[in-house]
Amino acid sequence: MKKSTLLAATILIGSGLGMAGSADAQQLRFMTGPQGGAWYPLGGSIQNMAADSMGANIIVMPGGGVANIQGVQNGDADLAFGNSISTVDAINGREPFEGEADNVCNMATLYPQFFQMVAPVDSGITSVQDFKGKRLVTQPVGNTAEQVIRMVLDVNGLSYDDMSGVDYVSYSDGVSLVQDNNADIFTLGTTVPSSAIMDLANSRNVLVVPLTEETMDEMIERNPGFAALTIPADSYPGQSEDVLAAGYATHLVARCDLDADLVYGIVEQIWENRDELISIASAMRNMTIEEMARDNGVPMHEGARRFYEENGAM
């Protein structure tokens, strides 16, 4: 691991934090994800990189896509993982956020996530328009994927009121509801292939419901954090064709007023030690420095921008 010499001075980041360890340590709060997901171990790996090469002391904390962005904006965290579309919503003051987030900056786009919708083949559902009158399964209110399905329905002239019922549950509970014929549509935002969808497909023949190009264009118009992605054919049993899906990025954010040299150094370590991160989250295997620097609708931190400009990615 390359040793960074960017930070010779001692900097105490945040308020209400005592110095831990040596006097040269820098202490940062890093909101990641729940234990059992990819964000938590990714945060631990970045924690180790920063400690080994920069002398930074990072406290890794659990979190979630929406809560993390609120934490950075409120000063409860210095770094966090986020979903690009939720971060864009925060910057623009859209629900579930209150007020425009003005101290949240992008550091690096890491990997894509796919908003996926599946239904049993025998349900007769082949498009979003067929959702009317059906029972929908999504995640708890405030979850990024739950926000996405609201938009998908709205763009297609529908809402939760048009469903026969809506369940806000975990992935495993959602799979069980569809397996037991207690729900017709299962939606979630994750990588491809999804283990939850694979579990469902092992017990029922399912269709991956596509979005139309018109729907995708409108979603991107409303929120530039979205991207049109393709779920490749044969990603799931019985899926013989490519499927158009709404995509968004897992990215790393920081307080905009966080020291620029510090942010530069963390981004440098992520890029130089990307193989270590790929071993934790295989979805990062196609990451390039240009993709890390991609405009996802969130202002780039000045320290990250300097790193990308110096390396020809911006």
SULSULFEN-V330617 format. One record per backbone hydrogen bond with DSSP energy under -1.0 kcal/mol. CO is the residue of the C=O (numbers start at 0). NH is the residue of the N-H. E is the energy in kcal/mol with one decimal. If there is no record, write none. Layout:
co nh e
CO NH E
CO NH E
This chain:
co nh e
21 24 -1.5
25 56 -5.9
27 58 -3.6
28 77 -2.5
28 78 -2.2
29 60 -3.3
30 80 -1.8
33 36 -1.9
37 41 -2.0
38 42 -2.4
39 43 -1.8
40 44 -2.1
41 45 -2.3
42 46 -2.3
43 47 -1.9
44 48 -2.2
45 49 -2.5
46 50 -2.0
47 51 -2.7
48 52 -2.2
49 53 -1.7
49 55 -1.7
54 25 -1.1
56 27 -2.6
58 29 -3.0
60 31 -3.1
63 67 -3.1
65 69 -1.9
66 70 -2.3
67 71 -2.2
68 72 -2.4
69 73 -2.4
70 75 -2.2
70 76 -1.4
77 254 -1.8
78 30 -2.4
79 252 -3.1
81 250 -2.7
82 86 -2.3
83 87 -2.4
84 88 -2.0
85 89 -2.2
86 90 -2.4
87 91 -1.7
88 93 -2.9
89 92 -1.2
89 100 -2.5
93 96 -2.2
104 253 -2.4
105 300 -2.9
107 251 -2.7
110 249 -2.9
112 247 -2.0
113 189 -2.2
115 187 -2.1
116 208 -2.7
117 185 -2.8
118 206 -3.4
119 122 -1.9
120 123 -1.3
126 129 -1.1
127 130 -2.2
130 133 -2.5
133 163 -2.1
134 183 -2.6
134 184 -1.7
135 166 -2.6
136 186 -2.0
137 168 -2.8
139 142 -2.2
142 146 -1.8
143 147 -1.8
144 148 -2.2
145 149 -1.4
146 150 -1.6
147 151 -2.8
148 152 -2.5
149 153 -2.3
150 154 -3.0
151 155 -1.2
152 157 -3.3
153 156 -1.9
158 161 -1.7
159 162 -1.7
161 132 -2.8
164 135 -2.7
166 137 -3.1
169 173 -2.4
170 174 -2.5
171 175 -1.9
172 176 -2.2
173 177 -1.9
174 178 -2.7
175 179 -2.1
176 181 -3.0
177 180 -1.6
184 136 -2.4
185 117 -2.6
187 115 -3.3
189 113 -3.4
193 197 -2.4
194 198 -2.3
195 199 -2.0
196 200 -2.9
197 201 -1.2
199 202 -1.5
199 203 -2.0
204 120 -2.9
206 118 -2.0
211 215 -2.2
212 216 -2.6
213 217 -1.9
214 218 -2.2
215 219 -2.3
216 220 -2.0
217 221 -2.0
218 222 -2.1
222 225 -2.0
226 246 -3.1
228 244 -3.0
230 242 -1.9
231 234 -1.4
235 238 -2.2
237 239 -1.1
238 233 -2.9
242 230 -3.2
243 210 -2.0
244 228 -2.8
245 114 -3.1
246 226 -2.1
247 112 -3.3
248 83 -2.9
249 109 -2.8
249 110 -1.3
250 81 -2.5
251 106 -3.0
251 107 -1.3
252 79 -1.9
253 104 -2.9
254 257 -2.0
258 262 -2.1
259 263 -2.5
260 264 -2.3
261 265 -2.1
262 266 -2.4
263 267 -2.4
264 268 -2.1
265 269 -2.2
266 270 -2.2
267 271 -2.5
268 272 -1.8
270 273 -1.2
272 275 -1.0
272 276 -1.0
273 277 -2.7
274 278 -1.6
276 279 -1.1
276 280 -2.6
280 283 -2.2
281 284 -2.1
283 286 -2.1
287 291 -2.3
288 292 -1.5
290 293 -1.3
291 108 -1.8
298 105 -3.5
300 304 -2.9
301 305 -2.0
302 306 -1.5
303 307 -2.5
304 308 -2.8
305 309 -2.2
306 310 -1.1
307 312 -2.9
308 311 -1.4
